[in-house]
Amino acid sequence: MEEAQQVTPRSKRAAGRIGTAIVLAGALTALAGCAGGGGSAAGGPISMYTWVSSQSDRDQWQGFIDLGKKVDPKLDVTIDGPSFNDYWTKVKTRLSGSNPPCLLTTQAARAQELGGLLMPLDDLIKKYKLDTSAFDASMLKGMTVDGTIRAIPYDAEPIVLYYNADNFKKAGLALPSTTYTRDQFLADAKKLTTGTHKALAIEPGFFIPNAWAIADGAEAVKKGKLDLTNSDLVDQVQSYFDLVHKEGIAAAPNAADGSDVAQAAFTGGNTDMLIEGPWMYGTFASAAKFQMGVTIVPSTSGEAHGMTAGSGFGIAKNCKDPDGAFKAIQAMTDTSVLKAQAVKRGIVPSRADAQSAWAEGKTPEAAAAVTALLGNATAQLTTPTWNQVETLFTQYGVEGYRGDKSAKDVMNTIQNSVGQ
């Protein structure tokens, strides 16, 4: 993903949430389809099926290939794929058709959903001596299904808190560092909230409340099962709802809103803070007419605990050239490639030795916050029914923010409706 339209982290959970989906013309699909792929003999071109919602998506994938060729001159990968929203259903059909692709992309948040399509990579990792300890541990866990690694991550994006440093200073507030307690956050937000001006912009959906909960150690999935009604998670969701109807530091989002509504409120100076992904840094910095700060998502203790989101490359179970596909993955996730993509596309690399590249052009405070969050990170783990969770939370969460329903009611309703 490049900033607002990167193909990485957060699950672009509805059209327009991160950027406008512009479906690529059929010429690209035809070109990739003619180039061979998973069904071709070993040593032939490797076809990668992925999401291609826009020219930006296509350019990023091509960037991985072009940079990978500098690592392995024999790298030969073609690109084919639908829009992001269509990818998760069409990939299943694509693999059952003629000339199926070998390489697939997945998000850590969707790895469970695609688990039946992705080949376990552990034997190939051992065969080609890929040092998995060089990759972010939380993302590798997110890419693990039934105890086996199904994809190699290329990014690891911890959710952060953006803030208007100018308004903090005008209010006489100390700028947050790599520690930020919930109590201090609330005190700051209440001082910044005046009349109709609210300190925090809130996006619909469960993605950000989940990051808030993980910051305090609560999770929505346990042993691969949906666990929305555990008391720790319910308490965390309630504390997030309370920011609106009890603390009054934020306005309730509308269920029909996209993420862009809250984002525009922040960059336009109508709110002072927003919780979002680091992939938005460049977009926000360009749009904001103020000095922008970045800190951790507040926790009770004030210590950093990041929720990471990210994507990676996997191999289809029916790939006829898994060795060639794995060599392609190795080349496209090489340190040099991830460093270059961090500078050009704004991704936070999954390799620790490449993460300093993201800091280029960012403030030292932003780099320090991301480093702190990655030092204690948990991937957003999901289940195959996660789309329903997001949809229902978007619908019923509005009532929670307004105080019409408790978090316990909302989470019970979703758990009972979705189950497994």
Steps between C-alpha positions, in 0.01 A plus 500: 500500500635834441371716771128542438489222244759258614419137450619410843370526845162580606234295332354755261179398670263673261536672169640846544618443857863563406480613143271486199512164329568544130464162334787430261415442137476147371820533301712435807305186583529375147872568493558314826278212395697448180830502683468159657483448875442236760416242239817556300805278521761566765729781395231688301345835590331514839152653502396701805131547574438800721277803551538766232248771585694786345807609313659557840450134590643387169802726540573365845491137389717585202738671741545176696572316174740756355691532825497123545670459162800686640525226763425213262543590130306184408186624677208486257161586654181615328207677670130425475209586726170678573421785738582458868139442603451235229830323561394301805219322318646484148829347613319174579348485153827598335685209661242247381514624140744426221862613531477595871754744646783397731547807719220647711497801729322511831464723800579359841142588587375278215749213516253278686244566230741392225661223705349227286653650187851571629781245510684454832844654448695345787677237287598760238617738773727224630614391153603850394621601846282809531567658839148569625639661816588798282129570449255660742381223731146632532453499123636148466250392763228672301606307191494167684203265449466170685857528626665556162616822333291572189654830381812710544409855606642801323374760746414537870286806568427588864195720551595843639340815641541812285464837670503870420820617669415867446173469691669304779750782540234771486312319779818484710517121477817292494542308176452123542811282475543126463300458820144631532255400772124490453465747788734750336332448164158577652631803687655635179189425294268673748712812494499499119123445480318833499136547406428314180870443436590142594854382568476155339365386165353148501465273198221241469580129514693277740851548363591797721314387815688171463831690500382687812420168669828334401689799643371383839550129435148394398439296184197400294620155388608214725650178363368583155144554622298817522502617864317833495329461836803450725487752783836663421397580144152616602652737757737642238224553245287665767784738589524592131123556476527715813729744320187623323194481723669516841822700458372715214835530323377355170189488284334172408577391144220428257477141383503618138820700543823387342832541679559808289245700703698474824827540313382824340381628838851450637702636208260791468560601861144428614628241748837469671565125502435190292598134536614357166775305327853627426435447129293821513791716621592651164139568403425668833822701502423634152140593584551644848574872539650442844793321661396137531611273781491121534486301821386160626139395547442585870503217753415488869866455593619743236728237347496427128311193381441514125238331289672416173331463166676396184515281192725242342567256219382139510492202264184334371459138607463388136811685380709276274822691564511568875878528496492769234222679686691494828813634334285785369373569853855502633605756239196724552540503879876559498620778732603720207154469343314580819723800569431639155126441531498671841652813347293497182167358618491579870476142633646409839719201402449163663877453530649672805818584308296692242272696732734797531414581138143590601642771725639691203296818459315440827548677832724328758195479730301310238785254443542452875127427543499238225814339641351488849177345376681235297705415807183363661260412221200275444362435153133555437389137492164422345273214397346411162184684614679829569326695226172440680655619826609825336163550332298440817729711718466786254122464528457445874805693618324829432249413774790426734662837434171675561444311825188322377663158542784375717811338357382175657174520305675589174768231525248233608283583201791471260634180656157336488438616142838397360626219720748291303 
